[in-house]
Amino acid sequence: MNGEVRKLFSLVSRNIKLYFKDKMTFFVSLITPLILIVLFLTFLKNVYADTITNLMPEGVETSKKAVEAFCGGWLFSSIISVSCVTVAFCSNIMVLDKLNRSIQDLNLTPVKRSTLLISYFISNFLTTFLISIIVFIISLIYLACVGFYLTFLDVIMLMVSTVCMCLFGSLFASVIGMFISSQGVHSAVSTLISSMYGFISGAYMPISQFGEGIKNFLSFLPSTYGTVLFRQYYMNGVIRHLQTEESVPTEIAEQIRLSFDGKLVLFDTAIPTWVLFLVVIGGSIILLVVYIVLSNLKQSKKV
C-alpha cells in the first residue's frame, strides 16, 4: 500500500509540473477569465453600475464604494466559477498523455491502472483549485481596496463553493477526456469550453437577462448553480450594507439580487442555498460514477 501511495504522489507531482511547464496550455486555460476582465474593464462595469443606480428610487443614492464592491464581487464570482471548469479541461494531463502516447509507457510500468487514473484526477483537481484560490485571494485584495463587505462566514463559504466547483470541473473534464483521442478534437473541445462556458454558466451575462426558455434550460445545469453560489456570497454583504446603512428599500435590494443572479429562480420558485450545494455535489457524484464506469469499460476492452 505504501508503495502505491508513493507512486501516486510521484504521478500527481509529475502531472502538475507538466501542466505548468506548458505555457500555451496554461494560457489557453485562462482565456475565459481574461475575456471577462477585458469585458468588465471596457463596458460591463459601467453598465452594471448604471443599472444599480437606475434601480434606486428617487431620493436614494448609493455610495461609489458600495457600487464598486458590488461590481467587483460580480466580476470575481464570474471568474472563479468559470475557472473551476475551464482550467480543469486544459490541465487534464490524461488527455495529453493519450495524445503523445506517454500513457502507453506508463501502462508498462509497475503502476496499477487505478493509481494512474486517480493521479490524473487528483492532479487536475489540485491544479484547478490552486489557480482558483489565487484568483480568490486577488478578489479579496481588490475588494479590500474598493470596498470590503464580506463577512468571515462569506469568505469560508466561498472557499467551500470553490472546492465543490473544482471537484465538479475536474470530474467533468475527466469524463470528457475519456472520449478524446486526437489533437484536433482536444483543441476544439478546449477552445469551445474556454469560450462558451462563460455564456452557459451565466458568467458573461446574468441569467436573468436571457429569455424565459433559455433561462429555464440553464437553470437545470449544475454549472449555473455553482455560479449562483459564488454570486450569493460575494453579494450578501454589500446588499446587506445597502439595506442597513444606505436606506435602500428591501424590495429594491431583492430586485438587484435577482437581476444579478444573487438568487436562482426556477419556474417562479426561489432555489434555497442548500439545494444549490446539493445539485453541484450531486452532479459531481454522478460524474464520478460515470468516470469509474467508463474506466472499467475501457479496461475490459483492452483485456
N, C-alpha and C positions, 0 to 999 in steps of 0.2 A: 504493500500500500504506500509506504513512504517513497519507494522508488517511483511509482506512478505520480505521486504528488510533486516530486522534484521535476519529473518530465513535464508535468502540467505547467508548473511555474516557468520552466525554461521556454516552453512553447508560447505561453502568454507574453513573456518578455520579448521573444523574437517577433511576434506579430505586431506588438505595439511599436517596436523600433522600425519595422518595415514601413508602417504607415507614416510615421513622422519623417522618415528618410525620403519618401517620395513626395517632393514638393508640389508636383502637379496635382496628384490625388488630394493632397491637403488643401490646395487652393480650390479645387472643384467642390469639395465638401463645404466650403464657406461661401459659395456663390449666392445662395438664398439669403443668408444673413447680410451679405454685402449689398444685395439688391434692396433689402429692407432699409438699411441705413441710408442709402442714396435716396430712396423714395421719401424717407422721413425728413431728411435734411432739405430736399428740394421743394416739396409741397405738402406732404402729409401732415407735418407738424402744424403748419399754419391752418390747414383745412380743419383739423381736429380742434385746434384752439378756437377757431371761429365758430365751430359747431357748438362747443360748450358755451361760448359767450351768447350765441343766439338762443340757446335753450333757457337762459336765465330770464325770469320775469322782470318787468320794469321796476327799477329801483334797487335791484340786487346785482351787485358786481362781485366778481371773483378775483382774487389776487393773482398776479402773474406767477407767483411762486407755486400756487396750487395747480394752476393750469399746466405749468412746465412739468411738475411732478406727475400729473395725470398722463400727459402725452409721453413722457419718458417711460412710465410704467407700461403703457400700451406698447411702445416700441420693443422694450426688452422682453415683455411677455411673448411677443411675436417671435423675436429672435431665438429665445430659448426653446420655445415649443417646436419650431422647425428644425433647429439644430439637433434636437434629440432624435430626429429621424434622418435628415439629410446626411449628417456626419456618420451615422450608423451605416448607411448604404455605401458611402465612399471609403469607410475604414474597414470594410469587410474583406479581410485578408484571405478568407477561404476562397473567394472568387478569384483573386489574383493568383493564388497558388494553383487553382484549377487551370487558369489560362496559360501560365508559364510552366505547367506540368511539375511544379515543385511538390504537389500533393502526392504524385506517384513515388517520388523519392521518400517522402515522409511515411508513406504506407509500407515501405520496405524496411523501415526502422522498427526496433522492438517497442513500439508505442501502440497501445490499444487505440482502436478507431474511436471509441467513446471518449478517450482522453483527448484525442486530436479535435473532435467536434466541440467538446466542452471548452477547449483552449480558444477556439475561434470565437465562440460566443462571449467568453469572459473578457478577452482582449478587446472585442468590439464594444462591449458594454463599458469597460473602463476608459477606453479612448473617447467614446461619446460623452460619458459622464465628466471626464476631465475638461473637455472643451466647453461643455455646458456650464460647469461650475465656474470656469474662468469668466464666461460671459455673465454669469450671475453676480460674481464679485465686482465686475466692471459696472454692472447695473446699480449695485449698492453705492459705489463710489460716485456715479453720475447723479443718482438721486440725492446723495448727501450734499452735492454741490448746488442742485437746483431746488430741492425741496424734499425732505425725507419724512414720510408719514407712515412708514411700515412699522408695525409692532413686532416684538420678538416672536410672537406666535406666527405672524405673517411670514417672517423670514424662515422659520422652521418648516412651515407647511410648503413654502416654495421649494425648499430643498427636498422634501418628501415627494412633491409633484415631479421634480426633476428626476429623481430615482425611478419613479413609476414610468415616466415617459421614456427614459433611456432604456429601461427594460423592454418596453413595447417596441421602440425603434430598433433595438438590436435584434429582437426576435423576428420582427417583420423583415429586416434586411437579411437575416439568416435564412428564412423561408424562401424569399425571392431568389437569394443567391444559389439555392439548390437547383434552380432551373436555368441558370446562366452558364453557357458553355463556350461562348465566343467573345472576342474582344469587342466586336461591333455591338452585340446585344448588351454587354456590360456598359459600354459608353452611352448607348441610347437610354438604358434604364437609369443610370446615374444622372445624366443630363435632365431627363424627364422628371425624376423625383426632385432634383435640386431646384428646378424652375417652376414646377407645377404644384408641389406640395403646399407652398405658401397660400395658394388660392383655395384648395380644397379643405385646408385646416382653418381658414378664416384669418390667416396671419397678415395678408396683404390688405384685406378689406374686411370690416366687420361682417359677420354672417347676417346680421340684421338688415344689411343693405341689399342682400340678394332677394330675388323673387321668392314667393312662398314655396313653390315646388322645390327649387334648388336648396332653399334654407332647410326644408324638412328632410331632404335627402342627406345633406351634410350633417344633420343632427343625428344620424344613425351611425356615423363614423367615429370610432374611438379617438382618432386624432383630433376631432372637433372638441370632444370632452376634455382632452388634455389641454388644448389651447384655452378653453374657458376656465380651467383650474388656475392656470397662471394669471389670467385676466383678473379673476376674483381677488387673489391675494395681493396683487400689485395695486388694485383699485380700492380695496376696502378702506385703507387708512385715509386716503385723500378724500374719498366720498364722505366718510365719517367726519372729516375736518370741515368739508363744505357745509354739512348739515349743522354741526355744533358751533363752529367758530365764525362762519360767514353767512349764517342765516339762510341757507338755500333750502327751500321747501322740500319735504320728503318726496313729494310726487315728482319734482324736477330731478332730484338726486337719483331716484329709481329709473327715470327716463334716460338719464345719462348712462346709468349702469346697463340698461337694456340696449341702448344704441351702440355701445362699445363692447358688447359681448361679455359684460361682467356677470351676466346671468343667462343661462341657456333655457329657452322656452320651446317646447316641442308640443305641437298641436294645442296651443294655448295653455299649456301646463308648465310651470316653472320646475326645472330639474334641481333637486337639492344637491348639496356638495357631496354627500356620501355616495350618491348614485354616480356622480362624475368619476369618483375614485373607483367605484365598483366596475364601471364599464371599461375603464383603462386597464385595471388589473385583470378583469375577466377576459378582455381581448388578448392580453399577454399570455394568460394561461392557455387559451385556445391556440395561439401561435406556437407555444411551447409544445403542445401535444402534436400539432401538425409537423413541427420540426423533427420531433422524435420519430414519428411515423414515416416521414419521408426518408430519414436517415436509415431506418431499418429496411425500408423497401429497396433503397439503392444498394445496401449491403447484401441483401438477398439476391438481387440481380447479379451482382459480381460473383457471388458464390455459385 
